Amino acid sequence: MRELLPKARIKWACRRGMLELDVILEPFVEQAYDALSDEDKFVFQRLVTVEDPDLFAWFMGHEKCPDPELSNMVQFILGRIRV
């Protein structure tokens, strides 16, 4: 059975090696993570295990994520962030 990680661990996983990802992921966790369904939290947990170059390409629109669940989460996050 899958287990949700503690929010503190999720926040730590959002600290990336690229500032561009930090300014997307960290505020999202602070502002929206708690309101996600458990299923969406599992998808987000998977998303933060992806390597930085892939995340960067997906969030910047340079490439489309091949995984439909992760792609939907990327689009959801992009719709929630304040620029």
N, C-alpha and C positions, 0 to 999 in steps of 0.2 A: 504494500500500500504506500502511496505517495505521502510525503509529509511536508507541510509548509515550513519553510525556514523562518526563524524569528526575524522580525522587521530589522533589528540591528544588523543582522548578518546580510540581509538584502541591501541595506544602506551601504554597508562596507563593499559589497559586490558592485555597487554603482560608482564607486570611486575608480575611475579608469585612468589610463595613461594618456588620454587625449582630453584636453579642456573642452572641446566641442561636445564630447559625450557627457562629461561631468555636468555641463550646464543644461543638458536635456534630462538625464536620468535622475540626478539627485533631487531637483525640484519636483519631478514627477512623483517620486517616492514620498516626499514630504507632503505634497498636496493631494495626491489621488490614490496612492496604493491602498490605503485602508478601506476605501470604498469599492475596490475591486471584488468580484466574486472569487470564491476559492479557486475555481477553474482558471480564471484570468490571472490570479496570483501564481498559479503553477506555470502558466505560459510566460509570465514576466520572469519567474525564476529561471526558466530555460533561456529566455532572451539574454539575461545578464551573464550567461556562461559562454556566449558567442564571443569570438575574438574581436578586438577593437577595429581592425581594418574592415571587417564585414559590417559591423554595426555602423561605422562611419559611412560606408557606402550606402547602406539602407536608409539611414536617417537623412543623409544629404541628397538622396534621390539619384545617386549615381548608378545604383543597381537595384533590382527588385529582389527581395528576399524570396528564395524558392520554397520556404515552408509557409503554408497559408496561415497557420495560427500565429507564427511569429510576425509575418507580414501585417496581419490585422492588428497586432499589438503595436507595432511600429507606427502604423497609421493612427491608431487611437492616441498614442503618446504625442505624436506630432499635432493632433487636433486639440490636445489639452495644454500644451506648453504656451507660455506667454513670452513673446519675443520683445 
